[in-house]
Amino acid sequence: MPPSESPAQRLDSWKEIAAYLGRQVRTVQRWEKEEGLPVHRHAHRRQGSVFALRAELDAWRESRRALVALPDPPVPSPRRRLRRLPFAAAAAATAAAILIAFFWFWPRTAPPPPPPPSAASGRWLAAAPQTIPIGQDPRLIAVADDGASLAISDGQSGLVTVLDPRTFALRARLAASSAVAAMTWAHGRLYAAVQDASQLEVFDPARPSSVAVVPLPAPASDLALLPDQNRLYLALTYAGLAWLDLADSSLHRISTPPCPARLALGPSHKRLYVAFQCGGLGGSHGHDAVGVLDLATNTLTARFGGPPQVGTALAISPDASQAWVSQGDVCVAPQYDHTGCQPGQRSGINLFNLGDNRFLKNLPLSASPGAIAFLADGSRAFVSGGDLSVMDANRGSVLERLAGLDARSLALSPGQRRLYAVLAGSHSVAVFTATRSQCAPPAANLISWWPGDGSADDGWGLNHGVLERGAGFTPGRIGQALRASGEAQVRIPRDQSLLAQSPFGLAFWLRLQPVSTATLLASKSAGASGWQILERSDGRVEFRTGTSALVSPRSVLGGWHHLAISLASHADSTLYLDGAPAARTRLDLRLLSAPQADLILSHADFDEVAYYGTPISAAAVQLLARLPACLASN
C-alpha cells in the first residue's frame, strides 16, 4: 500500500470525511454526487461502506477552493417547516417520511461487487516472455496497423530494426540520419522523427535504402496519426504543433504555444491531447499543462494541469473519460520545487477527469513512467519505467509487476493478445502473451484477492496489502507469490469488508518452511477474539478460533500446497488440502470477529490469496486448486 493510503491517511466514514472538510455530512455527500469529491466505496453482503484518502481530499479541495470557502446553507428547523404546511401537505410529508424510513432501515440487497477482470485481459506477466535480442540500445517500438511489421529503434544510432511479428524474422534494417525521437506506421511506411535534425524521414521496408525527407521548422518530439483523415500530427520542440498531409506531404502549422512534448489521440479521433513542457499553455516549471486540440478546427479549446508533473508520458482511456499523465521525476529531481509531492513519493501517474478536466488522484509508482498503454476494452493499463506494471484501469491498483526490467516503450498487437516491451537492460524486446482463460478466482461472494504478482494490491477490491520487515516476492504457482519468511510479513489493514462477523472462506497456495514450534502463518485476531492459521512443528496446518480448531491430517511441508478453509455457523466447517476435504468439525464461531485487527500473512510464501464473504463450496475450492492450469492456455 502506498504511503498515501496508510491508515493514518484514511477516513473511514461520512462523519470522519465531513469533520476533515469542516462541513456537514449532507454537504459532503452532495459534493460527492455533484462535484466529484473523491470518495471510495466497498460493497458488502448487506450494506456498503465508504472511505476517503486525505491526500485526495486535499487535492480536490485545492481545485475547488472557491466552493469549499462558501459556508454551509442554514438548516431550517423541521418543526418550523411543518408549521407552515397546511394539514394535507403535513400529512403527506409525514407519510412520505414513514415510507422513506421504512425503505431506509429495511435490510437492503448489497450493491453488486466490482466487475471481475475481463476474460480477454487474463494474466499478462505470469508466464515467461519470449525475448528477441535487438541491437545495442533499443528504445522505441511501433507496430503496424495491419500487424505485419514491428519496428524497434536504437537509441545510440539511427538504426531501426523491422521484424515480422509472426516469426520475428528480420524484414529490414533501416538507417535514419540520427537517433529516432518518435516513429509511427502509416500505409505500410514508417515515419521517423530524428533527434538531431529538423526533418521527418519516411521509410518503405520493401526498399530499405530509399528514404524520403520532409523538412520541419524544428525537431519533432512525438507523432500522432489521424488515419481517417490521412493526417500526421507533430509535436515540434520550441515551435508548437503542425500536421502533415500524407497525400501530398504538405506541412501545416498550428498556432499553439511552444514546447509540446507528448501527443495522445482521443478514441473518437475528434481531439488531440498535448502534454506541454517549459511552461507552455499556462503551465509552470514542474507543473506542466496538458492542452486539448479540437481536430475539426485545429484550435486549442481547453487545458488542465496543476499537480506536479512533466510531459513525459500521456495516454487517454478508451472511453475518453480519463487522461493519465506521467509525473516524471518531478518529485525527486532537485531542479523542481516538489510542491504537491507526498513525503517519500518518487513518481506516479496523475489521473484527470476529461468531462470537466479536473484532477482526480495520483497513482504512486516507484519509477518515472516512460510509456502508458490501454487495452481497447479499458480494463487494463500497461505502464513501463524501470518496472513493467499491469494495472486495473478502473481501480488504479497494480495487478502484476515485474521489477528491475528497465522497461521503456510499449506496444500492443492489433489483436490485443500480445504486449511488446522494450527492455534496455537485456538489449531485447520481450513478448508477453495474455492467458486466454480468466486466470482469476470464482467471483461469487469474493471480497478480496491478492494474486501477489509483484504487488500486494488487492486485485478485486480495495484492501491493498503492505509489505513489512523485508517482505517481497518469489516465483509462485501463477506468476509471482508473496514472500513473508522470517520476520517479514504482509499486512492488510483492517477494513469493514474483512470484519468476519459471520462465517467466511479463505483460500491460498502455501509453501512452508520447517519450524521447531507452532508458528503463526495467517491471522486476524486481537486477544481472545478472531482467528489464526498456524504451522505445527510436524508440518501440519491448524485453523483456530476461540478454543476450537481444524487440523490437517498430514504434513504439507515440501513445495506448494493449496489450502482452503470454509466456515459454517450451523454445520461442520471444512479444511481442504489440494482441492479435497481434509478435515471437518463443528467450530465455535462466537469469537470469530476481530474488527480492530489487521489481516497478517507471515512465516511462509503465499500465492493467489482469496477471501470470500461466505463459506466456499467444494466446487469452488476445486476450481481454485486447478487455477494454475490457466497458464497452459496461452
C-alpha positions, -999 to 999 in steps of 0.1 A, spaced: 0 0 0 14 34 -9 20 59 19 -10 80 8 -33 50 16 -19 43 51 -45 40 79 -33 74 92 -43 90 59 -76 72 56 -110 85 68 -135 56 73 -170 71 74 -190 100 61 -187 115 96 -149 115 95 -148 129 60 -172 157 69 -152 165 100 -120 167 80 -135 191 55 -153 211 82 -187 205 68 -220 187 75 -224 151 63 -252 161 40 -229 187 23 -200 163 16 -225 137 3 -238 163 -21 -203 173 -31 -196 136 -38 -226 134 -61 -224 168 -78 -188 180 -75 -167 148 -78 -155 146 -42 -132 115 -42 -150 90 -20 -144 53 -24 -169 25 -17 -168 -11 -6 -197 -35 -15 -205 -58 14 -231 -85 19 -258 -63 34 -246 -27 32 -219 -6 17 -191 14 34 -172 45 23 -137 58 29 -116 87 16 -79 95 15 -67 127 30 -43 134 1 -71 130 -25 -94 153 -4 -66 179 -2 -61 179 -39 -99 181 -46 -102 209 -20 -74 229 -37 -91 225 -71 -125 236 -56 -112 263 -32 -140 288 -40 -167 262 -35 -152 250 -2 -149 286 11 -187 290 9 -205 283 42 -230 255 46 -266 267 40 -286 270 72 -307 240 81 -342 252 89 -359 236 118 -382 207 108 -408 218 133 -410 253 118 -413 239 83 -442 217 94 -460 246 110 -461 264 77 -475 234 59 -513 230 55 -528 200 71 -530 179 40 -494 187 30 -482 179 65 -500 145 64 -484 138 31 -450 148 43 -454 125 74 -465 96 52 -435 102 30 -412 103 59 -425 70 72 -422 54 38 -386 67 35 -377 54 69 -392 20 60 -371 17 29 -340 32 47 -340 8 76 -353 -23 58 -325 -47 51 -313 -39 16 -295 -60 -10 -258 -51 -12 -246 -33 -43 -231 -57 -68 -194 -63 -65 -169 -47 -89 -168 -64 -122 -144 -93 -125 -113 -90 -147 -124 -95 -183 -117 -128 -198 -99 -110 -226 -75 -95 -202 -62 -126 -184 -27 -126 -169 0 -109 -189 32 -113 -169 27 -147 -153 44 -168 -180 80 -162 -190 81 -139 -221 97 -147 -254 127 -124 -258 142 -111 -291 177 -97 -289 178 -62 -305 209 -42 -311 229 -22 -286 203 2 -271 167 -5 -280 145 25 -273 112 28 -292 88 3 -307 59 6 -331 35 -20 -346 20 -15 -380 -18 -13 -380 -21 -45 -401 2 -63 -376 27 -73 -403 56 -52 -392 73 -44 -358 99 -16 -357 124 -11 -329 148 19 -329 183 21 -314 190 49 -290 227 52 -299 223 54 -337 198 58 -364 193 21 -369 157 8 -370 151 -30 -370 119 -42 -387 107 -77 -377 78 -99 -388 58 -103 -356 46 -138 -366 80 -153 -368 103 -125 -355 123 -129 -387 142 -98 -399 123 -79 -425 146 -49 -429 172 -27 -413 166 10 -418 191 37 -414 179 71 -401 202 101 -401 204 100 -363 187 85 -333 149 84 -336 128 105 -312 94 93 -324 80 69 -350 48 56 -363 34 35 -392 11 47 -419 1 29 -451 29 4 -448 56 31 -444 75 41 -412 76 78 -403 105 87 -381 113 120 -364 150 122 -357 166 139 -327 193 160 -342 176 173 -373 146 193 -382 132 167 -405 109 137 -408 122 106 -426 99 82 -444 109 46 -450 95 18 -471 107 -16 -456 104 -31 -491 131 -6 -503 153 0 -472 178 22 -490 151 46 -502 144 75 -478 120 104 -483 128 135 -462 102 161 -451 118 193 -438 104 206 -405 106 240 -387 121 223 -356 129 187 -344 98 167 -335 94 150 -301 63 130 -308 39 119 -336 2 111 -337 -16 96 -367 -51 105 -376 -58 77 -401 -93 85 -412 -82 120 -424 -47 109 -436 -31 134 -412 1 130 -391 3 155 -362 37 165 -349 49 180 -316 77 204 -327 101 212 -299 100 250 -293 79 255 -325 44 243 -315 22 219 -334 19 210 -370 2 184 -392 14 167 -423 -9 158 -452 2 123 -461 -14 125 -495 8 154 -508 35 157 -480 24 193 -473 31 206 -438 6 229 -420 15 249 -389 -9 253 -360 -9 284 -338 0 270 -304 25 278 -276 60 262 -278 73 231 -261 47 204 -270 63 172 -258 38 143 -260 7 136 -280 -23 113 -274 -52 109 -298 -87 106 -283 -105 74 -292 -132 93 -312 -104 110 -333 -120 143 -325 -94 156 -300 -57 155 -297 -42 158 -262 -9 176 -259 14 175 -229 35 207 -229 68 214 -211 88 245 -202 56 264 -190 37 261 -223 0 267 -223 -1 282 -188 19 255 -170 49 262 -148 82 246 -140 74 211 -126 36 216 -131 32 212 -168 -1 216 -185 -20 194 -210 -39 210 -238 -69 198 -258 -68 204 -295 -101 203 -314 -92 184 -346 -122 199 -366 -108 234 -362 -72 227 -351 -75 251 -322 -68 245 -285 -101 246 -267 -91 236 -231 -62 229 -208 -57 210 -175 -29 206 -150 -19 218 -116 -4 188 -97 33 181 -101 41 166 -135 63 169 -166 52 159 -200 70 125 -204 41 101 -210 4 106 -218 -25 83 -225 -63 86 -229 -86 59 -217 -106 41 -244 -139 55 -232 -124 91 -233 -132 96 -196 -97 100 -182 -63 112 -191 -33 95 -175 -3 118 -173 32 108 -161 47 128 -132 82 121 -145 109 128 -120 93 160 -107 92 147 -71 129 137 -69 149 159 -93 164 189 -75 155 214 -102 118 212 -92 101 227 -62 84 194 -52 52 213 -43 23 189 -41 45 158 -38 38 134 -9 66 126 16 87 98 1 70 99 -33 92 91 -62 69 93 -92 34 83 -104 6 89 -128 -19 118 -124 -55 110 -134 -77 137 -148 -115 136 -155 -120 146 -191 -156 155 -185 -145 187 -167 -107 184 -169 -104 182 -131 -77 163 -113 -89 131 -98 -60 114 -80 -24 102 -82 -13 66 -86 21 64 -69 49 45 -86 85 37 -77 99 50 -110 90 75 -137 66 61 -162 81 60 -197 51 47 -216 14 41 -208 -9 19 -230 -45 8 -225 -63 -23 -237 -91 -14 -261 -117 -26 -236 -104 -3 -209 -98 -30 -183 -61 -28 -181 -33 -1 -184 3 -11 -190 30 11 -176 67 10 -182 95 28 -165 121 6 -149 94 -18 -137 67 -32 -160 32 -30 -144 -2 -42 -154 -28 -20 -137 -65 -24 -132 -76 7 -151 -108 11 -132 -94 9 -97 -59 21 -103 -44 -10 -85 -14 -29 -96 -23 -64 -106 10 -76 -120 45 -61 -118 80 -73 -130 106 -53 -112 141 -43 -125 134 -49 -162 144 -14 -173 113 -14 -195 110 15 -218 84 18 -246 54 -5 -251 31 -16 -279 1 -39 -282 -6 -62 -311 -37 -53 -332 -54 -84 -318 -47 -73 -282 -32 -106 -273 4 -97 -272 23 -70 -253 57 -59 -266 81 -43 -241 115 -28 -250 140 -39 -223 170 -18 -223 189 -38 -197 189 -70 -217 190 -53 -251 159 -71 -262 122 -69 -268 100 -91 -245 69 -105 -259 42 -113 -233 11 -133 -244 -21 -130 -223 -37 -161 -210 -69 -169 -228 -88 -181 -197 -97 -157 -170 -70 -169 -146 -89 -154 -117 -108 -169 -87 -146 -176 -88 -163 -142 -84 -194 -152 -63 -191 -136 -28 -154 -127 -34 -144 -98 -11 -106 -95 -18 -80 -112 -39 -42 -109 -35 -26 -126 -65 9 -115 -53 22 -109 -89 48 -84 -79 23 -63 -59 5 -66 -26 -25 -47 -41 -60 -62 -39 -69 -74 -74 -106 -74 -66 -115 -48 -40 -95 -20 -23 -79 -39 6 -44 -33 -5 -16 -50 14 16 -35 29 50 -53 27 67 -50 60 101 -61 76 116 -72 43 86 -90 27 88 -93 -11 80 -117 -39 91 -151 -52 81 -173 -81 47 -187 -73 21 -211 -87 8 -184 -111 34 -158 -118 48 -144 -86 39 -150 -49 41 -131 -17 72 -139 3 69 -134 41 96 -156 55 115 -150 87 104 -117 104 88 -104 72 50 -100 69 23 -88 47 -3 -67 65 -38 -59 51 -51 -30 73 -84 -36 89 -115 -28 68 -152 -33 73 -153 -58 44 -129 -81 64 -146 -80 98 -155 -117 97 -186 -111 118 -201 -142 101 -186 -173 85 -163 -167 56 -139 -185 33 -102 -182 28 -81 -200 1 -45 -197 -10 -14 -215 -22 11 -221 7 47 -231 8 61 -238 42 95 -239 59 101 -263 87 96 -249 122 105 -262 157 75 -248 175 39 -238 164 43 -207 142 17 -182 131 10 -181 93 -21 -160 90 -42 -142 115 -69 -116 121 -70 -117 158 -69 -95 189 -67 -110 224 -91 -140 226 -111 -130 196 -105 -136 159 -89 -164 141 -54 -178 133 -37 -203 110 -7 -220 124 20 -244 112 27 -271 138 62 -285 143 52 -317 124 43 -297 93 5 -299 98 -16 -268 95 -42 -257 120 -71 -232 118 -81 -219 152 -108 -197 165 -116 -194 202 -109 -229 218 -118 -249 187 -96 -259 157 -94 -276 124 -62 -295 118 -49 -311 86 -43 -349 89 -9 -348 72 21 -326 68 21 -300 40 59 -294 40 76 -296 6 66 -275 -23 33 -257 -29 0 -269 -15 -34 -254 -18 -52 -247 15 -88 -236 19 -110 -230 50 -148 -229 47 -165 -218 79 -202 -226 86 -223 -215 115 -247 -244 119 -228 -272 103 -193 -286 101 -166 -263 89 -141 -278 64 -104 -276 58 -94 -285 22 -59 -296 11 -51 -295 -26 -87 -293 -36 -100 -322 -14 -117 -322 20 -91 -330 47 -108 -322 80 -143 -314 92 -155 -303 126 -181 -280 143 -162 -248 152 -172 -224 180 -175 -191 159 -188 -169 187 -154 -152 190 -147 -152 153 -148 -114 147 -118 -91 155 -129 -58 139 -99 -38 150 -73 -63 139 -53 -63 106 -50 -94 85 -14 -106 87 4 -131 65 38 -143 78 65 -171 80 57 -186 46 51 -180 9 15 -172 -2 0 -171 -37 -35 -164 -50 -50 -154 -16 -88 -152 -20 -111 -140 8 -148 -148 5 -177 -133 25 -194 -167 27 -183 -203 31 -166 -217 -1 -183 -246 -18 -164 -277 -26 -167 -270 -64 -152 -235 -59 -123 -249 -39 -116 -274 -68 -116 -245 -93 -92 -226 -71 -69 -256 -68 -69 -261 -106 -63 -224 -113 -26 -227 -123 -37 -247 -153 -48 -214 -169 -13 -207 -179 -14 -237 -202 -39 -219 -224 -15 -193 -238 
